[in-house]
Amino acid sequence: MKRLPKHLLISLITFFVGVIAVSIWFFSNQKFFRTPKSEITIVAEAPLVEGSTEEKISPVEVSTEAVKKEDAFTSPLDKALIGDQKITYKGYTIIKNCLDSEDDYKYCTLKIKKGEKLLGEFVTDYGLENWLQYGFFNFLGGKDKQLIVHTYSGGGHCCSDYVIYDLKPIFRVIYDSRKFDNDIGNELTPVDINGDGVFEFTQDVMAFDYMAPGGHATSTFPPAVFAFDQQKNYYELANKKFPRFVLGKLKRNSAALDEWVKDCAKNGTHITQEEVDEISIRETFLYLIYAGRKEEGWKIFDENYNFQFRDKFKLEFRETFLKDITYKSIYGR
């Protein structure tokens, strides 16, 4: 076979090298896919426990039932919260009173008493009757239930507060969300993460509300996980103890994102793939941060978040982390 002319051979080599170079550039600059499965290991639907072949992140085991319970559409508190006007339990009397008005909005009070002694009082000065609720739930796994009071301020996305009281052996507050000044909010959901009979619970980190191109609707609310501290007799932030649980919620959020896109389409709103990718990358970044995997989270952000407002959000994230109480509970002050 005749040899190819030298100049033609050089041209062919140059062409193929160019094709390879362009291919490498193209695939390395594709938009980040739904969840960065090549970058992180998302926990399975049944979170991994100690003794698995996965990297050991925490000494705390996660109950396989915790996922099912926490994923349920109804919280255990839905059945625990009641609307009775007066009830007596373990020597305590809880009295709820709502004054009638011309519309559905009422002035309501709730008083906690033992004998004639007033131990606590809650007021909603203009709201629906169910904006002030109370009930009993066995958070601590003993024979006696704890009293929980829920108040809601009204508004599209604000604000729920919860106070939990232990009644035995003494009357004491074991959780009060009001001290967080809305840095932590939304529904309180009990879930026994490690299966030891003492409930943990979750609320949401509110620090990143509206820190998204789509405003509140596409904002990310990482979980704030609380566990009962036996030494302090109080519920304390515990994301650091349950990283697998936090990342499990991230995986389930990915499925919820798919459903949200479909629902929007049914209602005539088209969500672009770029918008989906932006939400997915931002959520992955923040959930990794709040699972105690800061370096990995920032790596995801720096390598993949190439959307509008990148520099603005990066600065805002850093500033918010320095002030957020859940973040500081993980990484220190």
Secondary structure, DSSP 8 states (H G I E B T S, - for coil): -----HHHHHHHHHHHHHHHHHHHHHHHTS---SS-TTTS----SS---TTSSS----SS---HHHHHHHHSSS-HHHHHEE--SEEEETTEEEEEEEE--SSS-EEEEEEEEETTEEEEEEEEEEE-GGGEEEEEE--SSSSS-EEEEEEE--SSS--EEEEEEE-SSS-EEEEEGGGGTTSEEEEEEEE-TTSSSS-EEEEEE-TTTT-STTGGGG----EEEEEEETTTTEEEE-GGG-HHHHHHHHHHHHHHHHHHHHHHHHTT----HHHHHHHHHHHHHHHHHTTT-HHHHHHHHHHH--STTHHHHHHHHHHHHHH-HHHHHHH--
